[in-house]
Amino acid sequence: MVDVSQIKEHADVVGSDGAHVGTVDHVENGEIKLTKSDRDAGGLHHFIPVDFVQAVDGGTVRLDRPAEEVRREWSTS
């Protein structure tokens, strides 16, 4: 399990395929809230479970599944 305190605001979030998923707004209730101003957000906040996180490398949050799969599973506000 990843230390969620390492997930910082404005970090890039990428899928296991290296594709961009979003930008961290903040972490709340076991989920990463992505910014709604991100180019891929469509003006909505999206939430992904912290369980999807494989690693945090500096300013990048790396997920354990491809970006397209994350987009199918994320929830919106």
C-alpha positions in Angstrom: 0.0 0.0 0.0 1.2 3.5 -0.9 1.6 6.2 1.7 -1.2 8.6 0.6 0.6 11.5 2.3 3.0 11.4 -0.6 0.3 12.3 -3.1 0.5 16.0 -3.5 -1.7 18.7 -5.0 -1.2 19.3 -8.7 0.7 16.0 -9.2 0.2 14.3 -12.5 -1.7 11.1 -12.5 -0.8 8.5 -15.2 -2.1 5.0 -16.0 0.1 1.9 -16.1 0.4 2.6 -19.8 2.0 6.0 -19.1 -1.1 7.9 -20.5 -2.3 11.0 -18.7 -5.4 10.5 -16.5 -5.6 13.8 -14.6 -4.1 16.2 -12.1 -4.5 15.8 -8.3 -6.8 18.3 -6.6 -6.5 16.5 -3.2 -7.1 13.2 -1.4 -10.3 12.7 0.6 -12.1 9.7 2.0 -9.8 7.2 0.4 -10.1 8.7 -3.0 -8.0 11.0 -5.2 -10.1 14.0 -6.4 -8.9 15.2 -9.8 -9.0 18.8 -10.8 -11.9 19.8 -13.0 -9.7 22.2 -14.9 -7.5 19.4 -16.3 -7.6 19.0 -20.1 -9.2 15.5 -19.8 -11.7 16.3 -17.1 -14.5 17.8 -19.2 -15.2 20.4 -16.5 -16.0 17.8 -13.8 -14.2 16.6 -10.7 -13.4 12.9 -11.0 -12.6 10.5 -8.2 -10.4 7.5 -8.2 -9.7 5.1 -5.3 -6.3 5.4 -3.7 -6.2 1.6 -4.1 -5.5 2.2 -7.8 -2.1 3.8 -6.9 0.9 1.7 -7.6 3.6 4.3 -6.8 4.2 7.9 -6.2 7.4 9.2 -7.9 8.0 12.8 -7.1 5.3 14.8 -8.9 3.7 11.7 -10.6 1.1 9.3 -9.3 1.4 6.0 -11.2 -1.7 3.8 -11.3 -1.9 0.0 -11.5 -4.2 0.0 -14.6 -4.3 1.6 -18.0 -5.7 5.2 -18.3 -8.7 4.0 -20.4 -9.7 1.5 -17.7 -9.4 4.2 -15.0 -11.7 6.5 -17.0 -14.3 3.7 -17.2 -14.2 3.2 -13.5 -13.8 6.7 -12.0 -16.8 8.5 -10.5 -17.8 12.2 -10.8 -19.0 14.8 -8.3 
